[in-house]
């Protein structure tokens, strides 16, 4: 594990290391980690020491002094650093080892760096996966399965959209609802338009086939996630926050499966498009104009 400044570090350790946990995930353990952290980001440096000590004392994780030591000792690698700006550099340090790599959200803070990560993974034949946990939430998965072949005509997703200055616009929390939208509609968005005020973002994506997908991001009120999926025959509500199983547990199951097989069910080009979607949404937030992807 690389970059110990996010709650995912200890949440994943709890699920992997505690067999008595109701949502215990089998098949892996965290054995070695590099603390890292971004000194210029208060949310990073203020948390990295606590998460590092928790992994060391509660889960017997060996803390090392370099990224290379983690890559040498582990069978599979997780880049957990909260700062998307450092992900490409960290991946450059480990790509040549050829071991499966999961990069937590956001993959990168620009489509240019996202494409560079993809190119590195191809060059070194390194399996790679990156996703928000919301994509694999139980409520969303069940809602999609319940469509039973019904064509999806559109979707409306909602969730909290706090802002973090170091991770521009939607890259910090808005990425969760973007990931949900792509889990429903798939690749192929052609333009994005954002309307924004102090409390809300309303983002409309238009797909190449004419379908519309919306994201409603909130900075006031409740912090629940959810989605309405519009089918040809009927609609489905995915009330994600009401579902008992934590969505990060569902994500971890997918990560462990990926580590075992070296194959990810999520097409990485879709992940790269998500980063481009966020770039376009952020540009539209600034200009108020429709932005073509």
N, C-alpha and C positions, 0 to 999 in steps of 0.2 A: 504494500500500500504506500502510495506516494502523495504527500500533501495532507497533513492532519489538522486542517483548520475548518472542517465541516462536521456537522452532527452525523452525517452518513457514516463516518469512520466508526464511531462507537455503536451506532444502530446496526450496521452490518456485522460488527464483531459480536454483538449480543445474539443476533439471529444465527450466526454460524457456530458459536462456541457454547451455547446453552441448549442442550437437548431438551430440557424441560420447557423451553419457551413454546407457547401455543402455535407459533408460526416459524418454528425452527427450520432452517434450511440446511440440508445435508450436502456433503460432497466437497467441503473446503474449510480451511482454517487460515486465519491471518497469522503468519509466522514472523514476518519481517517488515519494517516500515521506516520511511524517511519522513521527518517532521515537515520540513519545508516551511511554507508560509510566505505571505507577501507583507513585508515590513511597512509599506506605504498605505496599507488598507487596515484601518482599525478593527474591522470585523474579523480579519484574518489573524493578526498578531495577538489580539486579545483572547483568542480561543485556542490557538495551536498548542500552547503549553498544557492546558487542561486535558485536551483530547489525547495528547501524546502520553501523558502520565496515566490516564485511564487505560489506554491500550497496554501499556507496560505493566501496570500493577494488577489490573483486573483480568487480563487475557494473556499475559505472559508473552507479549509481542516483543521481539528483539528490535530495538531502535538503533539504526545505523546512521552513519555520517554522510552518506552520498546516495544518489539515485542509482548509480552503477551497482552498488552493493545489493540493493533490493533486486535489481534485474538479474544479478548473478545467482542469488540464493532462492528466488521464488520460481514456481512453475508457471504462474500467471500474474499479471500486473494490473493494478487499479490506480489510475491517476484521479485523486479525489480533491485536489486543490480547488478551492472555491473560485479562484481567480482565473477566468477563461483566458486572460492574456498570457499566462505562463504555460498553457497546455501544449502548444506547439513545441516550445523549447524543451519541455520535459519529454515529450514523445520523441524528439530528435535524439535524446540521450539513450533511449531504450529500444528504439525501432529495430536496430540491427540484431538484437537478440532473438528475434523471430518468435517471441512468446506472445500468447493472446493478451491483448490490452483492452481494458475498459476505461473510457474517459468519461467522468461524470459531467453533467451539464454545467455550463455550456461547452460544447466541443471547442469553440474558439469564439473570438469577438469580431471576426470578419470572415466573409466567404473566401477571401484570398488565403487566409491561414487554414481554414477548413479544407480547402482543396489541396494545400501543401501537405497537410496531415494525411489526406487520402493518398496522395502520390507517394509519400514515404512508405505507407503501409504496403502499397503495391510493389515498390522497389525492393523491399526487404521481405516480401511474402509474410508480413506480420498480420495476423487476424486482428481486427479492430471492431469495437462496438462503442457507441455513445448514445445515451438516451436520458430523458427525464423519466423519473419513476411513474409519472402520471400515465404514460402510454400503456403501461401494463396493469393498471388498477383493475381490481376484480369487477367493479361495477361497470366500467367501460367495456371490458372484455365480454361480460355477460350480455350487455345491451347489444353489442355488435353480433354476437352469436344468435341472439333471439330474433334478429331480422330474418334469418333462415332463407337467405337468397334474395330478399327484397332489395331492389336497387336503392342506393343512397343518393338522394337529390341535394343534400346540403346538411349543414350542421351549425349549431350555435353553442359555443363553449364559454364558460364563465369561471372565474376564480380570482383570488387575490393577486394584485400586481404592485407589490411594494417596489420602490426604486432604490438602487444602490449606486452611488456616483461612479464607482470604479467599473461597473458593469453596465454599459449604456442601455437605457430604455428597457426593452423587453428581455435583454440578455440575463437579467438577474432572476426575476420571478415570472415574468410574462412568458418565458420559454415553456413553462409547464402547460399552459393552455394552448400554445402553438403546437406542442407535441401531441396533445389530445386531438386537436383539429386534424393533424396529419395522420394520426392513427385511424381516423374516421374516413377522410377523403383521399388519402394517399398523395403521391406526387402530382405535379402538374399545375401548380398555381402560377398565374401569369401576371397578376398585378395586386397591389395592396394599397388600401386607403385607410388612414388613421384619423380619428377625431378624438381630441384629448382635452381634459381640463384638470384641475387640481385633484379631483376625486376619482375620475374614471378615464379609461381608454375604451373606445369602441373601434375595433379594427375589422375591416371587411377584406377578405381575399376572394378574388375571382379566378376560378380554375379555367383551364383551356377549353373544357367542354361546356362552360357556361354555369357550372354550379357555383354557389356562393357559400362561403364559410365565414362565420363571425366569431370574434373574441371580445368578451366584455371583461375588462380588468378593473378591479375595485381596490381603492385605497381607503375606503371607509366601510362600515357595516361588517357583516359576517365574513369569515374567511373560507367559506365552503367552495369546493370545486364541483363542477358538474357539466353535463352536456345534454343537449337535445339533438337527437339524430333524426333527420327527416327522410323517411323512406317513401317509395312510390305508393305503397299501400297504407302504411301507418308510421307513426312516430314512436321513438323510444327515448326515455329519460334515463340517463346514467347519473345517479346521485352519488358521486364518488366519495364525498366526505361522510356519508352515512354508512358506508360499507365497513364491516368489522375488521377485515384484514388490511393491515397497513400497505399502502401502495409501494413503499420501498421494499417490503418483503417480496412482493410480486416481481419487482425489478431484480432483486438479488437472485431469485430463482432463475431468471433469464440469464443473468451474468454467469452463474455457475454452470448452467447448461452450455453456454457459449465457451467457457473455459474448458469444459470436457471435450467438446467436439471441434473447437476452432471454427465453427460456423455460426453466423448470426442470422436469425430469421429476418432482421431488419436490414433492408438494402441501404448500404452506407451512403449512396447518392441521395437518398431521401433525407438523411441526417444533414448532409451538406446543403440541400435545398432549404431545410428548416433555418439554417444560419442565414442564408440569403433572404428568406422571408422576413426574418427579424431585422436584418439590415434595412430592407425596404420599408418595413413598418416604422422603424426609428427615423428614417429620412422623412417619411410622410408625417410623423409626429412633429418634426421641426418645420416643415414647409406647408402642411395642410393639403398637399397635392397627392394625386394618384401616382404611385411609383410602379413602373414596370419591372418585373423580375428578369 
